[in-house]
């Protein structure tokens, strides 16, 4: 079906042997897929859309196993409507692309890449969910007419104009629908895995940190095969609509779907193994976080000879602060001094900063000798957004006291303590 060529199996290293999977691509093809992605700024709550997609497909294929796991929240259809509303334009465009291109017998790979370009500003998870949802809409409409054509005059008339009587060909088409069912089930499994992997960094693991970073290298390829499988399924359904007597029990189309089902199932197994490693990593990190939290709790709640041990706990390996002149200084410079911690998020106002600055400048004349360190509490998962980086720098530039050199200077266990014990 597809133009891309899988990688040849010549390497002996574990990483290269993984690349030799029959669903993986060479570097050039991987780059083509990645180049269609511009950003993740089009927010879609994918879980409700996936839940609605599941409901549609289960009505069509009652015995299909489309379970939702515990990591993806499910809700009822009424609540899901609000999530779908923000994705209607994209859904409509994909539906049209699938209907038009697949009915004209267009090149499957070209159609797949066209959908990638259409969804360039959506996250990788949203790409697969929206494409699968568009397929569910088209397949649902096809099946709705087929079901109602025996009892509803309107549906019967539409069916006569648009598609054959499926019931008359039920035995002949059994192999086709069996192949469709297996592929749809595999597609849904992989889609759930992609959604889970792309959302997992909101927990205790960075998207650039192994094992998640390793798993993410295969997300692009997995996304390609889901969209390509949707195109193949749509072409199959479109073929049924115009089949006449052309579809036998065993055709190249049915064999293609079976081959894709095996390929997509293999992708699912691989992504699941990556997910297990990620959750093991998260469990290990969570244990380390709790141990560090308890250590800091004991330290800060135990009287100390001076403040250095507490400051070292707050900043961990980070030994440098920026002084009021924005020069780097070691934290031991503040040893045995009175230090106030200014704890805030990035929404602290300039008015509040100016007020504190006036008080801070009067400290010497008032006979109070203390220093202030700003501890910004920020969400690390959103830090790559340039807006937050710029806001951090702007706030830092108008403060006349000590500040951290960068947003990750504060230990996660300290942030946890500040939130849980001090109610920030």
N, C-alpha and C positions, 0 to 999 in steps of 0.2 A: 504493500500500500504506500508506504512512505519513501521519500527520497533519501533521507539520512542514512548513512552507512554505519553500522555498529563497529566498534573498535576490534581490531584483530587480536587474537589470543596468543601473544608472544611473550608477555612479561612474566617474571617469576616472583616479584614482590607482592605482598598482600594487597597493597593499594592498587597495583596494576591488575592483579587478578580480579579485583572488584570491578575494575573498569571493563573487564572482558565479559561482563554480563551481557546477554544478548539484547538487553534493552538500553544499554548505554551507548553514548555517541563519542565521536572524536572531538578534539578541542575546538575545531572550526565550527562544528554544528552546535556545540555547547555555547560558544560565543554568539552565534546567530540568535539563539533562543534568549540569552541574557540581554542582548542588545535591544530587544523589543521592550524591555522593562525600563521605564523612566523613573518611577518613584512609587512610594506606598501611600500617597496622600489622599487617595479616594477611599474614605472609610466606609466599610460595609460590615454590619454585624452578621457574620457568615453563619453562625450556629442556627438562628431561626430560619434562614433561607435553606440551609441543608435539611432542617427538619421538615419543611414543607415539601422539598424535593423528594425526600424519603416517603412522605405520605402519598404523593402522587404515584410514585413507582410501585409502592406496595399495593395500591388499588389495581394497578394494571397486571402485576405479577404477584398474586397472593402468596405464593410459597417462597418468594425471594427472602433472603436473610439480610435485611438492612437494619441491623441493630445499631443504636446510638450508644457509645460508651460513656463512662462516667466523667470523662474529661471534657465532653462537649455537652453543654446544658441544652435540654429540650424544653419546649413550651408549647402551648396549644396554638392552633391555627390563627385564632383571633389576635393574640399577642404578636404572632409572627408577621402580621400584615404591616405593622409599622416598620419593621426591618426591611421588608421587601420593597416598600414604597421608595426608598432611597436608591434602589437598584433597578427600577423598572426600565429606565432608558437603556441601560446596558443589556438587560435581559431581552428587550425588544430587538435591539440591533443584532444580538447573537442569534436569536430565533430566525430573523430574516436572512442572515448570512447562511445559516444551516439550510434553511428551506430552499433558498435560491440556488446556492452553489451546488448542493447535493442533488437537486432535481435536474440540474443541467449536466451532471456528470463531470464537474470540474475536478481538477487535480486535488487529491485529498491533502497532500502536504501543503499546497498553496492555501487551501481553505484553513488549515490548522494555523499557519503563520498569520493569516489575515485576522483570525480571532485573537491571537497574541497581540498584534498591533492595536486591535480595537480595545484591548484591556490593559494597555501599557501602564496606565496610572493606578492600577489596582494591585493589591498585594498578591503574592503567589497563591495564598489560600483562597482569596476572593476570585482569582481567575478560574480555578477549577470548580468552585462552588457555583459561580454564575453560569459557567458553560454547562455544567451538569443540570442546573435548574432550567436553562433554556431547552436542553434536550428533553427534560421531563415535560415541559409545556407542549412541545411539538408531538412527542409520543403520546401524551395524555389526550390531546385533541384527536389524534389519529384513532386511538382506542375508544374514545368516547363515542365517536361517530359509528365505529364498528359495533359497539354494544347496543346503542340506541336504534340502530337502523331497522331492527326487527319489530320495534314497538312504536317508534316515533316517526310520523310521516315526513317531518322536516329532515330528520337525520337520515331517513331512507333516501330521500331525494338528493341530499348532499352526497351520500355514499355512492349513489349511482353515477353522479358526476365526477366524484373525486377518487374513489378507491373501490377495490373489489369486495365482494362478500367474503370476509375472512373465514366465516364459519364453514363455507363450502369447501375451503382448502385447508381445514384444520389439520388433517393428517399429513398432507403434503408439506405443510409449513412447520410441523412440529420441531424438526431439527433446527430450523431458523430461530424459532422462539426459544428453544433450549439454549442455543448459542448466545442469543441476545441476553437471556436471563443470567447466564454465567458471567458474561462480560460486564453487564450492568452491576452485578454484585461486586465484582472485583474493582470496578471503577469507583463504586461508593466506598469500599474499604480504603483504597488509596487516597481518595479525597479526604476522608476522615483523618488519615495519618498526616497528610500535608497540612491540614488545618491545625492539628495538634502540634506538629513540629514548629509551624510558623508562629504559634501562640505561646510556646513553652518558655520563650525568653522573658516573659513577664513574671516568671517565678524567680528562681535563684541562679539562673545561668545566662550568660551573655551570648548573643547570637554569633559573636566572633570567637567564642571559646569552645574547644573540644569538650565533649563529643558533638555538641550541637552544630558547630561550624562544619564538621565533617558531614553530618547528615544534610545540612543545607546545600552542600555542593551537588547533591542528587535531586534536590527539589525541582530544579529547572527541568531536568530530564523527565522526572515523574509527571510534572505538569504537562509537558509536551504529549506524553503518551495518553494521558486522560483526555485531553482535547482531541487528539487524533482518534481515540476510541469513540468519542462522541460523534465525530465526523463519520466514522465507519458505520456506527449504529444508525445514524440518520440516513446514510446512503442505502443501507439495507432496508429500512422502512420505506424510503422513497421508492426503492425497487419493488417492494411488495405492492405499493399503490399502483404502479404501472405494469404489474407482472403479467396480466393475462394468464397464459398457461406456461410462462417462462421459468418459473421457479420449481425445481424438482426437490426431492428430499435431500440431495447432497450436491451442493453447488460450490464454486470457488468462494462465493460471498459468505456462506455458512462456515466454510473452512477458515476463511480470514478472521471471522469473529472468534472462532475457537482458538486460533493462534494468538490473537490479541489478548484473549482471556488468560491464557497461560503466561503471557508476557507481563500483563498487569498484575496478576497474582504474584509473580516473582518480585515485582517492584514492591508490592505490599509486604511481603516477607522481609525484604531488605529494610524498608522504612520502619517496620515494627522492631527489628533488631536494633536499629539506631535509637528508636524511642526508649527501648529498655535501658540502653546505655545512658541515655540522657536522664532518665528517672533515677537510675542508680547514682549518677553524678549529683543530682539534686539532693537525694537522700544523704549522700556523704557531705555535701556542702551545708545542708541544713543542720547536720550533727555538729559540724565545725562551728557554724554560726551560733548554735545554742551553747556550746562550750565557751566560745569567746564572749558571749553575752553574760554568762554566769561569772566569768573571770572579771569582766569589767564591772559588773554589779558589786562584786566583793571589793574590788579596788576602790571604787568611788565612794562606797558606803563605809569604808574603813579609814579612820584618821591616818593621815600621811605626814611624814616629816616635812615634805615640801610638795609642790604641785607637779614635779617633773614626771613622776610615774603615771599620774592621771593623763597628762598631756601626751605622753608616749602611747598610752592605751588608746586615746582618741584618734591619733594620727597613724598608729601602727608603724609601717616601714617608712612612711612619709615624714622626714625629719625637718622639712623646710616650710616656712611660712613666708608671706609677703608682708613687710613692715609698712608703715604709713607712707613711706617714700617709694613703695613698690619694689624694693630691693629684697632679694632672698636672704633670709636669716634662719639660723637653726633655732629650734624650739627651746633648747636649753638656755637661750638668752633670757627667757621669761621665768627661769627657775627662781623660786623663793619670792616672786612678785605676786601681788594680788591680780588675778585674772578673772574678768567677767566674760562669760560666753554669750554672745548674741546669736540666738538660734532663731532662724526664720526660713521660710521658703523663698521663692523668687518673686513673691507678690508683695514683699515689704515696700512701702511707699517711700518716695523721696522726702515727703514731709516728716515721716518718722525718722529717717536717717538724719535730716537736718536738725531735728530736735535733739537726738542723741549726740550729734556732733557738738552742739552748743554745751550740753552737759559735760561731754568728754573734755572739751577745751578748758572748762572751768575747774577741772579736778585738782590741778596743781595749786591754784590760788585758794581753793577750798581746803587745802591740806589733805586731800585724798590722793593717794598714789596708787593707781591701778591701770591696767591695760585691758583692752577689749579684743577678743578674737571673734570674727564672724564665722559661724558654722551654718552654711546653707544646706538645708535638707532638700535634696532634689531626687526625682525619680530617674534612676539610671537608665531605665528602658526607653525613655523618651529623649535622652540627652543628645542623640545624634541629630535631632532636629535643630537646625541652625538658629531658630528663634530663641530657644532656651540658652544656647551658648552666648548669643549676643546679649540677652537680658542679664545673664550672670556677669559678663564683662562690664556692662554699663553700670550695674549696681556696685561692683567692686571698685570702679574708677572714681566714684563719688564718696567712698568711705575713707575716713582719715585714721583708721585703726588697722590692726592686723587682720589679714584675710588669708584664706587657704589659697594655695597656688592653683588648684584645679578642683573640680566638683567631686572627684573620687578620693580626695585626700582623707575624708572621714571614714573610719572603719564601719562596715555594715552593722556590726554588733552594737556599736555606739548609737547609730541611728535607731536601731531596734529598741535600745534602752530608752532613748529620748522619747520615742513614740509611746512605748508601753508604760514606762515608769513615771515620766514627766508629763504624759498626756498631750504631747505635741500633735 
